[in-house]
């Protein structure tokens, strides 16, 4: 799966692409991420990419020309793959990303262009012109789409086949509508608190039952709304 990110802040992606699971997924070619600097596509003599909004108001709006240039370049880069390309704009206006959307995207066999806005947003005509879908990562406002695009790529890439160890996806939070059970590792005792004995019993059946009960207990405690949804 290929991601091309369009941004004014390329440097925000270096650590993301060079750390932990994402770094490994890129090295193993399970996914690729390319960053295009929107500023390269401005024709303005001062290299400006944003201007005040027509009609007045606060802040600056990213203008059509550089955005269209960057999108066209990204489309051209992906054209040889002959795969469907989806253009997503990270925006607080979008559909809120959740676990089932992430699975759907990971299974989609499409390539993605991720447009990161900054300042007060982008010229609406770009969204219409390229039939862009908007994705939000939550009901709050960030200063730009860069972190949101990283959240999006992180949660999708880890679901691509071969990225995580086999089995690690089956029991995690949200996958079966419940939160994950509590986990423990060495040492056996920490400040007087011991690991539940059942986990040392070697009885896999009993451990599985215990973990299932714990999952339900934790979900009731932290996210009772998930249990209500599950009952419906
Ligand atoms: N850009 C600004 N706020 C955002 C959000 N909540 N989700 C995605 N992109 C954004």
py3Dmol code that shows the C-alpha trace and the ligand (Angstrom):
import py3Dmol

protein = """\
ATOM      1  CA  UNK A   1       0.000   0.000   0.000  1.00  0.00           C
ATOM      2  CA  UNK A   2       1.411   3.380  -0.995  1.00  0.00           C
ATOM      3  CA  UNK A   3       0.847   6.634   0.822  1.00  0.00           C
ATOM      4  CA  UNK A   4       1.806   9.996  -0.606  1.00  0.00           C
ATOM      5  CA  UNK A   5       1.527  12.776   1.935  1.00  0.00           C
ATOM      6  CA  UNK A   6       1.109  16.364   0.790  1.00  0.00           C
ATOM      7  CA  UNK A   7       2.281  18.799   3.429  1.00  0.00           C
ATOM      8  CA  UNK A   8       4.023  22.090   4.113  1.00  0.00           C
ATOM      9  CA  UNK A   9       5.889  20.481   7.033  1.00  0.00           C
ATOM     10  CA  UNK A  10       7.921  17.606   5.643  1.00  0.00           C
ATOM     11  CA  UNK A  11      10.200  17.547   8.709  1.00  0.00           C
ATOM     12  CA  UNK A  12       7.310  16.383  10.903  1.00  0.00           C
ATOM     13  CA  UNK A  13       7.460  12.988   9.162  1.00  0.00           C
ATOM     14  CA  UNK A  14      11.128  12.057   9.555  1.00  0.00           C
ATOM     15  CA  UNK A  15      10.877  10.534  13.018  1.00  0.00           C
ATOM     16  CA  UNK A  16       7.560   8.906  12.274  1.00  0.00           C
ATOM     17  CA  UNK A  17       9.007   7.092   9.260  1.00  0.00           C
ATOM     18  CA  UNK A  18      12.211   6.163  11.074  1.00  0.00           C
ATOM     19  CA  UNK A  19      10.820   4.683  14.273  1.00  0.00           C
ATOM     20  CA  UNK A  20       9.666   1.279  15.480  1.00  0.00           C
ATOM     21  CA  UNK A  21       6.973  -0.632  13.561  1.00  0.00           C
ATOM     22  CA  UNK A  22       6.509   1.922  10.807  1.00  0.00           C
ATOM     23  CA  UNK A  23      10.226   1.936  10.051  1.00  0.00           C
ATOM     24  CA  UNK A  24      10.180  -1.865   9.883  1.00  0.00           C
ATOM     25  CA  UNK A  25       7.063  -1.994   7.712  1.00  0.00           C
ATOM     26  CA  UNK A  26       8.688   0.416   5.259  1.00  0.00           C
ATOM     27  CA  UNK A  27      11.949  -1.551   5.261  1.00  0.00           C
ATOM     28  CA  UNK A  28      10.034  -4.775   4.620  1.00  0.00           C
ATOM     29  CA  UNK A  29       8.153  -2.974   1.811  1.00  0.00           C
ATOM     30  CA  UNK A  30       4.753  -3.736   3.308  1.00  0.00           C
ATOM     31  CA  UNK A  31       3.965  -0.080   2.686  1.00  0.00           C
ATOM     32  CA  UNK A  32       5.661   2.974   1.272  1.00  0.00           C
ATOM     33  CA  UNK A  33       5.372   6.614   2.320  1.00  0.00           C
ATOM     34  CA  UNK A  34       6.467   9.531   0.151  1.00  0.00           C
ATOM     35  CA  UNK A  35       6.274  13.111   1.293  1.00  0.00           C
ATOM     36  CA  UNK A  36       5.627  15.923  -1.190  1.00  0.00           C
ATOM     37  CA  UNK A  37       6.230  19.504  -0.142  1.00  0.00           C
ATOM     38  CA  UNK A  38       3.240  21.556  -1.281  1.00  0.00           C
ATOM     39  CA  UNK A  39       5.400  24.686  -1.373  1.00  0.00           C
ATOM     40  CA  UNK A  40       7.305  23.289  -4.369  1.00  0.00           C
ATOM     41  CA  UNK A  41       4.178  23.705  -6.445  1.00  0.00           C
ATOM     42  CA  UNK A  42       3.457  27.362  -5.804  1.00  0.00           C
ATOM     43  CA  UNK A  43       3.776  29.758  -8.720  1.00  0.00           C
ATOM     44  CA  UNK A  44       3.664  32.781  -6.436  1.00  0.00           C
ATOM     45  CA  UNK A  45       6.834  34.846  -6.717  1.00  0.00           C
ATOM     46  CA  UNK A  46       7.185  34.906  -2.922  1.00  0.00           C
ATOM     47  CA  UNK A  47       6.501  31.139  -2.684  1.00  0.00           C
ATOM     48  CA  UNK A  48       3.313  31.767  -0.737  1.00  0.00           C
ATOM     49  CA  UNK A  49       0.875  28.898  -0.420  1.00  0.00           C
ATOM     50  CA  UNK A  50      -1.845  30.605   1.605  1.00  0.00           C
ATOM     51  CA  UNK A  51      -3.820  33.825   1.458  1.00  0.00           C
ATOM     52  CA  UNK A  52      -6.541  35.542   3.511  1.00  0.00           C
ATOM     53  CA  UNK A  53     -10.081  34.240   3.007  1.00  0.00           C
ATOM     54  CA  UNK A  54     -12.463  35.981   0.600  1.00  0.00           C
ATOM     55  CA  UNK A  55     -15.224  37.580   2.634  1.00  0.00           C
ATOM     56  CA  UNK A  56     -12.891  38.288   5.530  1.00  0.00           C
ATOM     57  CA  UNK A  57     -12.259  36.353   8.691  1.00  0.00           C
ATOM     58  CA  UNK A  58      -9.415  34.932  10.690  1.00  0.00           C
ATOM     59  CA  UNK A  59      -6.309  33.156   9.479  1.00  0.00           C
ATOM     60  CA  UNK A  60      -5.094  32.063   6.101  1.00  0.00           C
ATOM     61  CA  UNK A  61      -6.457  29.592   3.584  1.00  0.00           C
ATOM     62  CA  UNK A  62      -4.239  27.284   1.523  1.00  0.00           C
ATOM     63  CA  UNK A  63      -4.739  28.226  -2.095  1.00  0.00           C
ATOM     64  CA  UNK A  64      -5.760  26.041  -5.042  1.00  0.00           C
ATOM     65  CA  UNK A  65      -2.719  26.280  -7.302  1.00  0.00           C
ATOM     66  CA  UNK A  66      -0.039  24.609  -5.132  1.00  0.00           C
ATOM     67  CA  UNK A  67      -2.528  22.060  -3.798  1.00  0.00           C
ATOM     68  CA  UNK A  68      -3.616  21.074  -7.303  1.00  0.00           C
ATOM     69  CA  UNK A  69       0.022  20.882  -8.433  1.00  0.00           C
ATOM     70  CA  UNK A  70       0.912  18.578  -5.546  1.00  0.00           C
ATOM     71  CA  UNK A  71      -2.164  16.375  -6.057  1.00  0.00           C
ATOM     72  CA  UNK A  72      -1.506  16.081  -9.808  1.00  0.00           C
ATOM     73  CA  UNK A  73       2.116  15.111  -9.171  1.00  0.00           C
ATOM     74  CA  UNK A  74       1.046  12.483  -6.602  1.00  0.00           C
ATOM     75  CA  UNK A  75      -1.557  11.080  -9.010  1.00  0.00           C
ATOM     76  CA  UNK A  76       1.083  10.832 -11.702  1.00  0.00           C
ATOM     77  CA  UNK A  77       3.480   9.049  -9.327  1.00  0.00           C
ATOM     78  CA  UNK A  78       0.799   6.468  -8.532  1.00  0.00           C
ATOM     79  CA  UNK A  79      -0.566   6.081 -12.071  1.00  0.00           C
ATOM     80  CA  UNK A  80       1.858   3.321 -13.063  1.00  0.00           C
ATOM     81  CA  UNK A  81       0.518   1.063 -10.307  1.00  0.00           C
ATOM     82  CA  UNK A  82      -2.894   0.904 -12.005  1.00  0.00           C
ATOM     83  CA  UNK A  83      -4.575   0.727  -8.617  1.00  0.00           C
ATOM     84  CA  UNK A  84      -7.460   2.812  -7.417  1.00  0.00           C
ATOM     85  CA  UNK A  85      -6.231   5.961  -5.686  1.00  0.00           C
ATOM     86  CA  UNK A  86      -8.158   7.602  -2.887  1.00  0.00           C
ATOM     87  CA  UNK A  87      -7.456  11.205  -1.942  1.00  0.00           C
ATOM     88  CA  UNK A  88      -8.139  11.952   1.708  1.00  0.00           C
ATOM     89  CA  UNK A  89      -8.056  15.341   3.387  1.00  0.00           C
ATOM     90  CA  UNK A  90      -7.359  15.222   7.123  1.00  0.00           C
ATOM     91  CA  UNK A  91      -9.866  17.598   8.636  1.00  0.00           C
ATOM     92  CA  UNK A  92     -11.978  17.984  11.776  1.00  0.00           C
ATOM     93  CA  UNK A  93     -15.004  18.043   9.430  1.00  0.00           C
ATOM     94  CA  UNK A  94     -14.407  14.477   8.259  1.00  0.00           C
ATOM     95  CA  UNK A  95     -15.804  11.105   9.209  1.00  0.00           C
ATOM     96  CA  UNK A  96     -14.160  10.071  12.480  1.00  0.00           C
ATOM     97  CA  UNK A  97     -11.643   7.266  12.047  1.00  0.00           C
ATOM     98  CA  UNK A  98     -12.326   4.068  13.997  1.00  0.00           C
ATOM     99  CA  UNK A  99     -11.026   0.514  14.140  1.00  0.00           C
ATOM    100  CA  UNK A 100     -13.406  -0.939  11.554  1.00  0.00           C
ATOM    101  CA  UNK A 101     -12.576   1.853   9.054  1.00  0.00           C
ATOM    102  CA  UNK A 102      -8.867   1.167   9.632  1.00  0.00           C
ATOM    103  CA  UNK A 103      -9.416  -2.545   8.838  1.00  0.00           C
ATOM    104  CA  UNK A 104     -11.437  -1.679   5.740  1.00  0.00           C
ATOM    105  CA  UNK A 105      -8.689   0.638   4.477  1.00  0.00           C
ATOM    106  CA  UNK A 106      -5.943  -1.906   5.264  1.00  0.00           C
ATOM    107  CA  UNK A 107      -7.858  -4.483   3.197  1.00  0.00           C
ATOM    108  CA  UNK A 108      -8.727  -2.067   0.389  1.00  0.00           C
ATOM    109  CA  UNK A 109      -5.834  -2.702  -2.000  1.00  0.00           C
ATOM    110  CA  UNK A 110      -5.849   0.995  -2.905  1.00  0.00           C
ATOM    111  CA  UNK A 111      -3.179   3.656  -2.742  1.00  0.00           C
ATOM    112  CA  UNK A 112      -3.734   6.821  -0.732  1.00  0.00           C
ATOM    113  CA  UNK A 113      -2.912  10.483  -1.121  1.00  0.00           C
ATOM    114  CA  UNK A 114      -3.148  12.226   2.236  1.00  0.00           C
ATOM    115  CA  UNK A 115      -3.607  15.961   2.074  1.00  0.00           C
ATOM    116  CA  UNK A 116      -2.558  17.845   5.203  1.00  0.00           C
ATOM    117  CA  UNK A 117      -4.037  21.292   5.638  1.00  0.00           C
ATOM    118  CA  UNK A 118      -2.588  23.886   7.936  1.00  0.00           C
ATOM    119  CA  UNK A 119      -3.741  27.301   9.087  1.00  0.00           C
ATOM    120  CA  UNK A 120      -7.503  27.804   8.712  1.00  0.00           C
ATOM    121  CA  UNK A 121      -8.012  25.189   6.016  1.00  0.00           C
ATOM    122  CA  UNK A 122      -7.933  24.805   2.252  1.00  0.00           C
ATOM    123  CA  UNK A 123      -9.851  26.352  -0.629  1.00  0.00           C
ATOM    124  CA  UNK A 124     -13.136  24.428  -0.915  1.00  0.00           C
ATOM    125  CA  UNK A 125     -12.812  24.129  -4.708  1.00  0.00           C
ATOM    126  CA  UNK A 126      -9.956  21.630  -4.309  1.00  0.00           C
ATOM    127  CA  UNK A 127     -12.229  19.288  -2.376  1.00  0.00           C
ATOM    128  CA  UNK A 128     -14.877  19.502  -5.103  1.00  0.00           C
ATOM    129  CA  UNK A 129     -12.444  19.312  -8.020  1.00  0.00           C
ATOM    130  CA  UNK A 130     -10.779  16.101  -6.856  1.00  0.00           C
ATOM    131  CA  UNK A 131     -13.780  14.601  -5.014  1.00  0.00           C
ATOM    132  CA  UNK A 132     -11.760  14.367  -1.870  1.00  0.00           C
ATOM    133  CA  UNK A 133     -13.029  12.453   1.149  1.00  0.00           C
ATOM    134  CA  UNK A 134     -12.436  14.011   4.552  1.00  0.00           C
ATOM    135  CA  UNK A 135     -11.203  12.042   7.542  1.00  0.00           C
ATOM    136  CA  UNK A 136     -10.994  13.244  11.135  1.00  0.00           C
ATOM    137  CA  UNK A 137      -9.114  11.524  13.936  1.00  0.00           C
ATOM    138  CA  UNK A 138     -11.392  12.858  16.667  1.00  0.00           C
ATOM    139  CA  UNK A 139     -13.708  15.614  17.752  1.00  0.00           C
ATOM    140  CA  UNK A 140     -11.115  18.255  18.470  1.00  0.00           C
ATOM    141  CA  UNK A 141      -9.104  20.640  16.299  1.00  0.00           C
ATOM    142  CA  UNK A 142      -5.398  20.263  15.556  1.00  0.00           C
ATOM    143  CA  UNK A 143      -3.211  22.979  14.072  1.00  0.00           C
ATOM    144  CA  UNK A 144      -2.813  20.885  10.943  1.00  0.00           C
ATOM    145  CA  UNK A 145      -3.372  17.510   9.343  1.00  0.00           C
ATOM    146  CA  UNK A 146       0.225  16.271   9.778  1.00  0.00           C
ATOM    147  CA  UNK A 147      -0.254  14.477  13.093  1.00  0.00           C
ATOM    148  CA  UNK A 148      -3.644  13.227  11.946  1.00  0.00           C
ATOM    149  CA  UNK A 149      -2.117  11.735   8.785  1.00  0.00           C
ATOM    150  CA  UNK A 150       0.473   9.965  10.948  1.00  0.00           C
ATOM    151  CA  UNK A 151      -2.244   8.551  13.178  1.00  0.00           C
ATOM    152  CA  UNK A 152      -4.086   7.399  10.065  1.00  0.00           C
ATOM    153  CA  UNK A 153      -1.024   5.717   8.530  1.00  0.00           C
ATOM    154  CA  UNK A 154       0.064   4.194  11.831  1.00  0.00           C
ATOM    155  CA  UNK A 155      -3.231   2.501  12.529  1.00  0.00           C
ATOM    156  CA  UNK A 156      -3.614   1.267   8.929  1.00  0.00           C
ATOM    157  CA  UNK A 157      -0.028   0.107   8.341  1.00  0.00           C
ATOM    158  CA  UNK A 158       0.055  -2.028  11.497  1.00  0.00           C
ATOM    159  CA  UNK A 159      -2.948  -3.929  10.083  1.00  0.00           C
ATOM    160  CA  UNK A 160      -1.291  -4.781   6.761  1.00  0.00           C
ATOM    161  CA  UNK A 161      -0.383  -8.458   6.418  1.00  0.00           C
ATOM    162  CA  UNK A 162       3.095  -9.292   7.698  1.00  0.00           C
ATOM    163  CA  UNK A 163       3.643  -6.107   9.706  1.00  0.00           C
ATOM    164  CA  UNK A 164       2.889  -7.401  13.207  1.00  0.00           C
ATOM    165  CA  UNK A 165       3.628 -10.849  14.614  1.00  0.00           C
ATOM    166  CA  UNK A 166       0.922 -13.441  13.819  1.00  0.00           C
ATOM    167  CA  UNK A 167      -1.917 -13.401  16.323  1.00  0.00           C
ATOM    168  CA  UNK A 168      -1.156 -10.033  17.875  1.00  0.00           C
ATOM    169  CA  UNK A 169      -4.165  -8.444  16.193  1.00  0.00           C
ATOM    170  CA  UNK A 170      -6.763 -10.960  17.307  1.00  0.00           C
ATOM    171  CA  UNK A 171      -6.869 -10.035  20.979  1.00  0.00           C
ATOM    172  CA  UNK A 172      -6.260  -6.312  21.001  1.00  0.00           C
ATOM    173  CA  UNK A 173      -8.662  -3.646  22.178  1.00  0.00           C
ATOM    174  CA  UNK A 174     -11.623  -2.903  19.871  1.00  0.00           C
ATOM    175  CA  UNK A 175     -11.097  -5.902  17.585  1.00  0.00           C
ATOM    176  CA  UNK A 176     -13.954  -7.900  19.151  1.00  0.00           C
ATOM    177  CA  UNK A 177     -15.855  -4.933  20.560  1.00  0.00           C
ATOM    178  CA  UNK A 178     -14.125  -5.262  23.946  1.00  0.00           C
ATOM    179  CA  UNK A 179     -11.026  -3.667  25.419  1.00  0.00           C
ATOM    180  CA  UNK A 180      -7.965  -5.803  25.921  1.00  0.00           C
ATOM    181  CA  UNK A 181      -7.423  -7.601  29.257  1.00  0.00           C
ATOM    182  CA  UNK A 182      -4.653  -6.309  31.578  1.00  0.00           C
ATOM    183  CA  UNK A 183      -1.146  -7.580  30.858  1.00  0.00           C
ATOM    184  CA  UNK A 184       1.813  -8.263  33.171  1.00  0.00           C
ATOM    185  CA  UNK A 185       5.497  -9.041  32.741  1.00  0.00           C
ATOM    186  CA  UNK A 186       8.574  -9.485  34.941  1.00  0.00           C
ATOM    187  CA  UNK A 187       9.094  -9.024  37.832  1.00  0.00           C
ATOM    188  CA  UNK A 188       6.515 -11.285  39.494  1.00  0.00           C
ATOM    189  CA  UNK A 189       6.226  -8.856  42.386  1.00  0.00           C
ATOM    190  CA  UNK A 190       6.408  -5.066  42.112  1.00  0.00           C
ATOM    191  CA  UNK A 191       6.001  -2.925  45.252  1.00  0.00           C
ATOM    192  CA  UNK A 192       4.051  -5.710  46.920  1.00  0.00           C
ATOM    193  CA  UNK A 193       1.741  -6.234  43.939  1.00  0.00           C
ATOM    194  CA  UNK A 194       1.886  -9.760  42.513  1.00  0.00           C
ATOM    195  CA  UNK A 195       0.942 -11.042  39.073  1.00  0.00           C
ATOM    196  CA  UNK A 196      -2.406 -12.954  39.235  1.00  0.00           C
ATOM    197  CA  UNK A 197      -1.518 -16.606  39.947  1.00  0.00           C
ATOM    198  CA  UNK A 198      -3.733 -17.970  37.183  1.00  0.00           C
ATOM    199  CA  UNK A 199      -1.313 -16.485  34.623  1.00  0.00           C
ATOM    200  CA  UNK A 200       1.489 -18.669  36.010  1.00  0.00           C
ATOM    201  CA  UNK A 201      -0.636 -21.827  36.112  1.00  0.00           C
ATOM    202  CA  UNK A 202       0.210 -23.014  32.599  1.00  0.00           C
ATOM    203  CA  UNK A 203      -3.496 -23.894  32.109  1.00  0.00           C
ATOM    204  CA  UNK A 204      -4.232 -22.209  28.779  1.00  0.00           C
ATOM    205  CA  UNK A 205      -7.960 -22.838  28.906  1.00  0.00           C
ATOM    206  CA  UNK A 206      -8.283 -21.249  32.360  1.00  0.00           C
ATOM    207  CA  UNK A 207      -6.039 -18.345  31.314  1.00  0.00           C
ATOM    208  CA  UNK A 208      -8.223 -17.709  28.260  1.00  0.00           C
ATOM    209  CA  UNK A 209     -11.388 -17.726  30.419  1.00  0.00           C
ATOM    210  CA  UNK A 210      -9.789 -15.401  32.970  1.00  0.00           C
ATOM    211  CA  UNK A 211      -8.697 -12.993  30.249  1.00  0.00           C
ATOM    212  CA  UNK A 212     -12.157 -12.957  28.694  1.00  0.00           C
ATOM    213  CA  UNK A 213     -13.689 -12.073  32.103  1.00  0.00           C
ATOM    214  CA  UNK A 214     -11.060  -9.407  32.606  1.00  0.00           C
ATOM    215  CA  UNK A 215     -11.772  -7.949  29.154  1.00  0.00           C
ATOM    216  CA  UNK A 216     -15.435  -7.595  30.090  1.00  0.00           C
ATOM    217  CA  UNK A 217     -14.566  -6.094  33.494  1.00  0.00           C
ATOM    218  CA  UNK A 218     -12.172  -3.550  31.957  1.00  0.00           C
ATOM    219  CA  UNK A 219     -14.637  -2.618  29.213  1.00  0.00           C
ATOM    220  CA  UNK A 220     -17.401  -2.095  31.823  1.00  0.00           C
ATOM    221  CA  UNK A 221     -15.051   0.076  33.832  1.00  0.00           C
ATOM    222  CA  UNK A 222     -13.541   2.243  31.077  1.00  0.00           C
ATOM    223  CA  UNK A 223     -15.918   2.099  28.117  1.00  0.00           C
ATOM    224  CA  UNK A 224     -19.383   0.827  29.126  1.00  0.00           C
ATOM    225  CA  UNK A 225     -20.699   2.382  25.885  1.00  0.00           C
ATOM    226  CA  UNK A 226     -18.913  -0.383  23.933  1.00  0.00           C
ATOM    227  CA  UNK A 227     -20.899  -3.071  25.777  1.00  0.00           C
ATOM    228  CA  UNK A 228     -24.166  -1.283  25.042  1.00  0.00           C
ATOM    229  CA  UNK A 229     -23.268  -1.229  21.326  1.00  0.00           C
ATOM    230  CA  UNK A 230     -22.338  -4.927  21.440  1.00  0.00           C
ATOM    231  CA  UNK A 231     -25.759  -5.851  22.903  1.00  0.00           C
ATOM    232  CA  UNK A 232     -27.620  -4.137  20.046  1.00  0.00           C
TER     233      UNK A 232
END
"""
ligand_1 = """\
10
LIG
N -6.918 18.718 11.240
C -7.272 19.529 12.255
N -7.977 18.874 13.158
C -8.093 17.588 12.723
C -8.711 16.418 13.234
N -9.388 16.416 14.370
N -8.619 15.297 12.508
C -7.971 15.303 11.344
N -7.362 16.353 10.821
C -7.417 17.507 11.500
"""
view = py3Dmol.view(width=600, height=400)
view.addModel(protein, "pdb")
view.setStyle({"model": 0}, {"cartoon": {"style": "trace"}})
view.addModel(ligand_1, "xyz")
view.setStyle({"model": 1}, {"stick": {}})
view.zoomTo()
view.show()
